[in-house]
Amino acid sequence: MGVQTIVHLLRHGEVHNPQGILYGRRDGFHLSELGHRMAQRVADEVGDRDIVHMRTSPLERAQETAAPLARARDLTPVVDPRVIESSNKFEGVSFAGGARTFLKHPQLLRHMYDPRTPSWGEPYDEIAGRMVAAVHDARDAAAGHEAVVVSHQLPIWTTRLFLEKRSYVHHPKRRQCTLCSLTSIVFDDDQIVQVRYSEPAGDLIPVGDRSAPFSAGGAPGEDRP
């Protein structure tokens, strides 16, 4: 057996987003109070692991999620644009009404013609390419130890589908990538030997957010823990 290195892909915590906006790459969306608790829970749960390197998406919610763990490990995360949220033609639209959103904005349907690419956003192959490159750089930086990369649900899930050689086509509610979850990639030297999944803040996640494609913390009527 060679040198074992683990790269953990950490999804950010709950975002204060009472209007249910698909915020995508927009600035100004910060963690909610609960989101900060989730981030602290991650630090409490994995802060004693052999984590020697961190990198994060440039978006505020990712950097705020990284902060407690970075303090616990006395690390300064590298801001890596390659692990940013995917681009999306629906960015800025409120999905608080669920599927009824398309009744209010029927022009959005013209982007829904091909789920394989997908036609409404950044191609899956491009997401996987940039994410996997960042993962390998994190592995190199933490060789023989562990690294944490703070990113977003779709980029993390796309990376997992790519690594497990599964189809990219999926329903957003079926992604196994809840708030502040860890998708952990185990390397033997430079070869991936296992992909693990865990939810260190799972008990804090509102029921409605467990399968949500984006976080809408503060939305009316949500089920709070």
C-alpha atoms as one frame of an Amber mdcrd trajectory, in Angstrom:
protein
   0.000   0.000   0.000   1.255   3.467  -0.886   0.743   6.829   0.793  -2.858
   7.383   1.890  -4.315  10.862   1.480  -7.942  11.881   2.032  -9.578  14.888
   0.380 -12.909  15.833   1.951 -15.390  17.836  -0.138 -17.415  19.875   2.354
 -20.685  21.452   1.284 -21.411  24.842   2.869 -23.988  25.308   5.645 -27.468
  26.776   5.550 -27.747  30.164   3.824 -29.993  33.024   4.947 -32.306  33.067
   1.947 -35.898  33.748   3.051 -37.081  34.518  -0.500 -35.971  31.132  -1.802
 -33.760  32.622  -4.525 -31.542  30.359  -6.560 -28.475  32.454  -5.771 -25.857
  30.566  -7.782 -22.689  32.635  -7.974 -24.221  35.856  -6.662 -22.453  37.740
  -3.892 -24.191  38.728  -0.689 -25.608  35.370   0.404 -24.237  34.541   3.835
 -24.752  31.691   6.262 -27.790  31.892   8.500 -27.427  31.569  12.267 -28.113
  27.863  11.862 -25.572  27.691   9.048 -22.889  29.013  11.398 -23.870  26.346
  13.927 -23.501  23.706  11.226 -20.037  24.988  10.326 -19.004  24.911  13.976
 -20.352  21.376  14.294 -18.089  20.280  11.443 -15.105  21.840  13.214 -16.076
  20.091  16.457 -16.497  16.733  14.735 -13.425  16.639  12.461 -11.150  19.319
  13.925  -8.950  16.681  15.550  -8.305  14.873  12.259  -4.989  15.154  10.429
  -6.148  18.034   8.199  -3.166  20.029   6.941  -4.614  21.830   3.918  -7.858
  23.654   3.134  -9.224  25.395   0.074 -12.562  27.051  -0.508 -14.863  28.498
  -3.112 -14.615  32.315  -3.320 -18.307  32.716  -2.376 -19.092  34.036   1.121
 -21.111  31.042   2.275 -18.232  28.680   1.544 -15.596  30.830   3.227 -17.826
  31.276   6.290 -18.291  27.496   6.467 -14.530  26.968   6.286 -13.713  29.472
   9.040 -14.361  27.415  12.227 -12.437  24.397  10.951  -9.600  26.615   9.696
  -9.317  28.127  13.183  -9.362  24.706  14.802  -6.547  23.499  12.549  -4.684
  26.848  12.465  -4.866  26.935   8.675  -5.403  29.659   6.088  -7.648  28.272
   3.333  -6.619  28.785  -0.284  -9.393  30.528  -2.242  -9.811  28.402  -5.361
 -12.157  29.648  -8.140 -12.308  26.114  -9.564 -14.557  24.926  -6.713 -17.130
  27.711  -7.105 -20.840  27.006  -7.604 -21.905  26.025 -11.132 -23.358  28.695
 -13.391 -27.099  28.468 -14.050 -29.567  30.262 -16.304 -32.108  30.301 -13.449
 -29.822  32.312 -11.146 -31.703  35.088  -9.369 -35.127  33.461  -9.763 -37.169
  32.727  -6.632 -38.141  29.067  -6.380 -40.070  29.536  -3.137 -43.174  28.295
  -4.960 -41.528  25.084  -6.119 -42.721  23.797  -9.511 -45.213  26.678  -9.701
 -42.223  28.907 -10.461 -42.370  27.718 -14.078 -46.014  28.813 -14.305 -44.970
  32.313 -13.254 -41.907  32.305 -15.524 -42.796  30.089 -18.527 -39.849  31.506
 -20.467 -37.570  29.402 -18.251 -38.880  26.201 -19.801 -36.982  26.861 -23.025
 -33.765  25.997 -21.157 -35.020  22.543 -20.123 -34.549  20.665 -23.398 -31.513
  18.516 -22.489 -30.873  17.160 -18.961 -27.709  15.398 -20.092 -25.603  18.525
 -20.600 -27.478  20.205 -18.808 -28.988  22.769 -21.159 -29.812  25.191 -18.303
 -26.340  25.563 -16.885 -22.627  24.812 -16.884 -21.905  21.472 -18.600 -21.360
  18.597 -16.187 -18.071  17.677 -17.876 -16.728  21.169 -17.224 -17.815  21.070
 -13.578 -16.172  17.687 -13.074 -13.007  18.780 -14.864 -12.379  21.839 -12.717
 -13.373  20.104  -9.471 -11.216  17.033 -10.056  -8.234  19.240 -10.898  -8.697
  21.078  -7.583  -9.050  17.773  -5.722  -5.755  16.508  -7.119  -4.026  19.759
  -6.174  -5.420  19.418  -2.648  -4.178  15.832  -2.537  -0.692  16.942  -3.548
  -0.701  19.690  -0.913  -1.762  17.267   1.826   0.137  14.151   0.727   0.036
  11.579   3.501  -2.502  13.620   5.487  -5.989  15.063   4.882  -7.382  18.102
   3.070 -10.768  19.830   3.064 -12.264  21.575   0.032 -15.356  23.695   0.753
 -17.668  23.837  -2.246 -21.324  23.567  -3.261 -23.879  20.815  -3.742 -23.926
  20.393  -7.514 -20.134  20.589  -8.029 -19.585  18.059  -5.228 -22.294  15.700
  -6.464 -21.074  15.967 -10.069 -17.569  15.099  -8.899 -18.859  12.017  -7.098
 -20.856  10.881 -10.144 -17.735  11.312 -12.294 -15.462   9.414  -9.896 -17.972
   6.576  -9.532 -18.472   6.442 -13.316 -22.208   7.052 -12.991 -24.532   8.969
 -15.302 -24.724  12.711 -14.731 -28.481  12.687 -15.341 -30.262  12.872 -12.008
 -33.072  14.561 -10.089 -31.744  17.370  -7.851 -33.677  16.009  -4.860 -31.825
  12.683  -5.120 -28.344  14.143  -4.550 -26.630  12.632  -1.511 -25.024  15.888
  -0.469 -26.801  17.579   2.434 -25.738  20.818   4.107 -22.260  20.582   5.680
 -21.878  16.977   4.506 -18.505  15.457   3.700 -17.816  13.533   0.499 -14.418
  12.017   1.273 -12.098  10.805  -1.484  -9.459   8.313  -0.342  -6.231   8.095
  -2.352  -3.539   5.424  -2.353  -0.684   7.483  -3.785  -2.442   9.127  -6.768
  -5.090   6.436  -7.238  -8.622   6.833  -5.864  -9.550   3.728  -3.884 -12.739
   4.796  -2.108 -15.380   7.518  -1.887 -17.108   7.889   1.501 -20.001  10.052
   2.669 -20.913  11.420   6.108 -23.109  14.106   7.674 -21.422  15.617  10.744
 -24.189  18.234  11.057 -27.022  15.991   9.888 -29.141  16.399  13.014 -29.186
  20.189  12.545 -30.570  20.160   9.011 -34.201  21.324   8.613 -36.354  18.589
   7.102 -37.142  20.710   4.047 -33.459  21.326   3.324 -32.298  17.706   3.326
 -33.183  17.164  -0.336 -33.246  20.776  -1.507 -30.986  21.685  -4.451 -30.127
  24.980  -2.726 -30.420  26.357   0.791 -33.312  28.677   1.657 -32.777  29.297
   5.362 -35.352  31.625   6.878 -38.118  30.713   4.454 -41.597  30.946   6.002
 -42.913  27.763   7.546 -39.707  25.747   7.308 -39.178  22.958   9.832 -36.403
  24.069  12.182 -34.471  21.679  14.435
